[in-house]
Amino acid sequence: MGEFLTIDDRGPVRWVVMSNPGRRNAVPRGGWEELAAAFYDFETSDARVLVLTGADGDFCSGAELDPAMAADSAAVNVGFMAGPNAAATALHRLSKPTIAAVDGVAVGGGMNLALGCDLVVCTGRARFSEIFVRRGLTLDVGGSWLLPRIVGLARAREIALTGRIVEAGEALAIGMVVEVVAPARLEARVTELAEELARGAPLSHRFIKRALDRSATMSFEQALAFEEQAQAILLGSEDLREAVQAFADKREPDFRG
């Protein structure tokens, strides 16, 4: 893919691996554009599930910072956020399931890349931090939207305003991750989970993701209206007919989307 990312298709599962040796996979300036391009390419590919992970025992330590990159003008500095915002938006808009496989550090923008995925599986040595306050910065890569929706506003305030480390056990307890595994089991467990997701109906994934993302801003009646419209489309889909036939045949359905 480029200097920062390696792409590996394993059947229906696409692995996107971040690598920046010696920098705990910090995202270099051009790495955000690589990430955005990788997410867009996945959306239009035949791959069913995306796994985002890091190389060499860490997930991602956020943006690669250099004091020389900052300008005195806020108008100039806005341009610095174009890359991170493009990557965050592309990840958020994916209609297919995504998993973050987290080992080691996931801090700053790296933490928010992980939270931007549908599911996060981590090892017992994973460490999360919204470290921005300790760098004189504010949350980015969607963290201000993602974190309170995942852990609640009060806990999000505490985590973000202190910038403290959240260990794997706490991350599981507060719902930031769905599972904690041994480091040696991370790849195998994420592969199992990704392959399970890949067997689901792609159109169902699309509508479920969209409904859940909008749930915080919809009234109950609006949610029912969305479900009604989505279900009307899916009831006429080939995948539904395949599911019914597979049930009758006592076999696994072969969904095509």
Secondary structure as GFF3:
##gff-version 3
##sequence-region A 1 257
A	DSSP	beta_strand	5	10	.	.	.	ID=ss1
A	DSSP	beta_strand	13	18	.	.	.	ID=ss2
A	DSSP	alpha_helix	31	43	.	.	.	ID=ss3
A	DSSP	beta_strand	49	54	.	.	.	ID=ss4
A	DSSP	three_ten_helix	67	69	.	.	.	ID=ss5
A	DSSP	alpha_helix	74	77	.	.	.	ID=ss6
A	DSSP	three_ten_helix	78	81	.	.	.	ID=ss7
A	DSSP	alpha_helix	82	92	.	.	.	ID=ss8
A	DSSP	beta_strand	98	102	.	.	.	ID=ss9
A	DSSP	beta_strand	105	107	.	.	.	ID=ss10
A	DSSP	alpha_helix	109	115	.	.	.	ID=ss11
A	DSSP	beta_strand	119	123	.	.	.	ID=ss12
A	DSSP	beta_strand	127	129	.	.	.	ID=ss13
A	DSSP	three_ten_helix	131	135	.	.	.	ID=ss14
A	DSSP	alpha_helix	143	151	.	.	.	ID=ss15
A	DSSP	alpha_helix	153	162	.	.	.	ID=ss16
A	DSSP	beta_strand	166	167	.	.	.	ID=ss17
A	DSSP	alpha_helix	168	173	.	.	.	ID=ss18
A	DSSP	beta_strand	179	181	.	.	.	ID=ss19
A	DSSP	three_ten_helix	183	185	.	.	.	ID=ss20
A	DSSP	alpha_helix	186	198	.	.	.	ID=ss21
A	DSSP	alpha_helix	202	214	.	.	.	ID=ss22
A	DSSP	three_ten_helix	215	217	.	.	.	ID=ss23
A	DSSP	alpha_helix	220	235	.	.	.	ID=ss24
A	DSSP	alpha_helix	238	249	.	.	.	ID=ss25
###
